Amino acid sequence: MEIYAYPASQFSDHSDCTIRNLIHHSTNLFSKILEANQLLVIEDLLKVKASDYWDNHYKFGRVSKTYPKTLPLESIILLLLNAIIPFIFVYGKIRNLPDFQDKALAFLENLPPEKNSIIKKWTKLGMPARNAFETQALLELKNEYCLTKKCLSCSIGGRLISNIS
């Protein structure tokens, strides 16, 4: 059975790994993230292990087979997409450092495309994404044009509507 079928294990991985261990094991984490010029460097910073208690527990108070728990790559990618890369971009914007903004965009271009229901719908419409930069753009288009019913103000929406007519 998958480890992630157990809510206690999920809680452990996402709280203990991402908060206490990141802070404890990585002095100057934000500086290291900002200095990184490759995604692999940041991914390595985020590869943390849950506390020893969770090596032989899937549920609170129940001993199980020993298996070290680490933050899964999928969770690391979600942290990159939803927190770290936007942080780098905004940092560059606020500090008027365009190199940081460019680096954030390059990081997005080097991550695989997201896999979710919204992106699947874009793919069905003939708009497949090749990387995370493109999936972020498609999500923004959905939020700014599709959800607000501004189809004719969007070049893609206008084209789709004209194909239907």
C-alpha positions as CSV (number, residue, x, y, z in Angstrom):
1,M,0.0,0.0,0.0
2,E,1.2,3.5,-0.8
3,I,2.6,5.4,2.2
4,Y,0.5,8.4,1.2
5,A,-2.7,6.4,1.9
6,Y,-2.1,7.2,5.6
7,P,-3.1,10.7,6.7
8,A,-0.7,10.7,9.6
9,S,2.2,10.0,7.3
10,Q,1.0,12.8,4.9
11,F,0.8,15.2,7.8
12,S,4.3,14.2,8.9
13,D,5.8,14.6,5.4
14,H,4.3,17.9,4.7
15,S,4.6,19.6,8.1
16,D,7.7,18.1,9.7
17,C,9.7,17.9,6.4
18,T,8.8,21.3,5.0
19,I,9.0,23.4,8.1
20,R,11.2,22.2,11.0
21,N,13.7,20.2,8.9
22,L,14.1,22.9,6.2
23,I,14.8,25.6,8.8
24,H,17.0,23.3,11.0
25,H,19.1,21.7,8.2
26,S,19.5,24.7,5.9
27,T,21.0,27.8,7.4
28,N,20.3,30.8,5.1
29,L,17.8,28.9,3.1
30,F,16.5,32.0,1.3
31,S,20.0,33.2,0.4
32,K,20.8,29.7,-1.0
33,I,17.6,29.7,-3.0
34,L,18.3,33.1,-4.5
35,E,21.9,32.2,-5.3
36,A,21.0,29.0,-7.1
37,N,21.3,29.1,-10.8
38,Q,20.0,25.6,-11.4
39,L,16.8,24.0,-10.3
40,L,18.7,20.9,-9.1
41,V,20.4,23.0,-6.4
42,I,17.0,24.1,-5.1
43,E,15.6,20.6,-5.3
44,D,18.5,19.3,-3.2
45,L,17.8,22.0,-0.6
46,L,14.2,20.7,-0.4
47,K,15.1,17.0,-0.2
48,V,14.6,16.6,3.5
49,K,13.8,13.6,5.7
50,A,11.0,13.3,8.2
51,S,12.0,12.9,11.9
52,D,13.2,9.5,12.9
53,Y,9.9,8.7,14.5
54,W,8.3,8.4,11.1
55,D,10.9,5.9,9.8
56,N,8.9,3.2,11.5
57,H,5.4,4.7,11.8
58,Y,2.6,5.3,9.2
59,K,0.1,6.1,11.9
60,F,0.5,7.9,15.2
61,G,1.4,5.4,17.9
62,R,1.6,2.3,15.6
63,V,5.0,0.8,14.9
64,S,5.4,-0.4,11.3
65,K,8.1,-1.6,9.0
66,T,11.1,0.7,8.9
67,Y,11.1,3.0,5.8
68,P,12.7,6.4,5.8
69,K,10.3,9.1,4.7
70,T,11.4,11.9,2.5
71,L,9.5,14.7,0.7
72,P,8.4,13.2,-2.7
73,L,9.6,14.8,-5.9
74,E,6.0,15.7,-6.8
75,S,5.7,17.8,-3.5
76,I,9.1,19.4,-4.2
77,I,7.9,20.4,-7.7
78,L,4.6,21.8,-6.2
79,L,6.7,23.9,-3.7
80,L,8.8,25.2,-6.6
81,L,5.8,26.1,-8.7
82,N,3.6,27.6,-6.0
83,A,6.1,29.2,-3.6
84,I,9.8,29.3,-4.5
85,I,9.7,30.4,-8.1
86,P,7.1,33.1,-7.5
87,F,9.2,34.2,-4.5
88,I,12.3,34.6,-6.7
89,F,10.3,36.5,-9.3
90,V,8.7,38.9,-6.8
91,Y,12.0,39.4,-5.1
92,G,13.5,40.5,-8.4
93,K,10.6,42.7,-9.2
94,I,10.5,44.4,-5.7
95,R,14.3,44.9,-5.7
96,N,14.4,45.9,-9.4
97,L,16.7,43.0,-10.2
98,P,15.5,41.7,-13.6
99,D,18.0,38.8,-13.5
100,F,16.0,37.2,-10.7
101,Q,12.8,37.6,-12.7
102,D,14.5,36.0,-15.8
103,K,15.9,33.2,-13.6
104,A,12.4,32.4,-12.2
105,L,10.9,32.3,-15.7
106,A,13.8,30.1,-16.9
107,F,13.2,27.7,-14.0
108,L,9.5,27.5,-15.1
109,E,10.6,26.6,-18.6
110,N,12.8,23.8,-17.2
111,L,10.1,22.2,-15.1
112,P,7.7,19.6,-16.7
113,P,4.1,20.7,-17.4
114,E,1.7,20.4,-14.6
115,K,-0.9,17.6,-14.7
116,N,-4.3,18.7,-13.6
117,S,-7.9,18.8,-14.9
118,I,-7.5,22.4,-16.2
119,I,-4.4,21.6,-18.3
120,K,-6.1,18.4,-19.6
121,K,-8.9,20.6,-20.9
122,W,-6.5,22.9,-22.6
123,T,-4.8,19.9,-24.2
124,K,-8.2,18.6,-25.5
125,L,-8.7,22.1,-27.1
126,G,-5.5,21.7,-29.0
127,M,-3.3,23.7,-26.6
128,P,-0.8,21.3,-25.0
129,A,1.8,22.7,-22.7
130,R,5.4,21.7,-23.1
131,N,6.6,23.0,-19.7
132,A,5.5,24.6,-16.4
133,F,5.9,28.1,-17.9
134,E,3.2,27.3,-20.4
135,T,0.9,25.6,-17.9
136,Q,1.1,28.7,-15.7
137,A,0.2,30.8,-18.7
138,L,-2.8,28.6,-19.5
139,L,-4.0,28.7,-15.9
140,E,-3.7,32.5,-15.9
141,L,-5.7,32.7,-19.2
142,K,-8.4,30.5,-17.7
143,N,-8.6,32.8,-14.6
144,E,-8.5,36.1,-16.4
145,Y,-10.6,35.3,-19.5
146,C,-12.5,32.1,-19.2
147,L,-13.8,32.5,-15.7
148,T,-14.7,36.1,-16.3
149,K,-16.4,35.3,-19.6
150,K,-14.1,37.5,-21.6
151,C,-13.7,35.0,-24.4
152,L,-13.8,37.6,-27.2
153,S,-11.0,39.6,-25.5
154,C,-8.7,36.6,-25.6
155,S,-7.1,35.6,-28.9
156,I,-7.4,31.9,-28.1
157,G,-11.1,32.2,-27.0
158,G,-11.9,34.2,-30.1
159,R,-10.3,31.6,-32.3
160,L,-12.1,28.8,-30.6
161,I,-15.5,30.6,-30.9
162,S,-14.9,31.3,-34.6
163,N,-14.1,27.6,-35.2
164,I,-17.5,26.7,-33.6
165,S,-19.4,29.1,-35.8
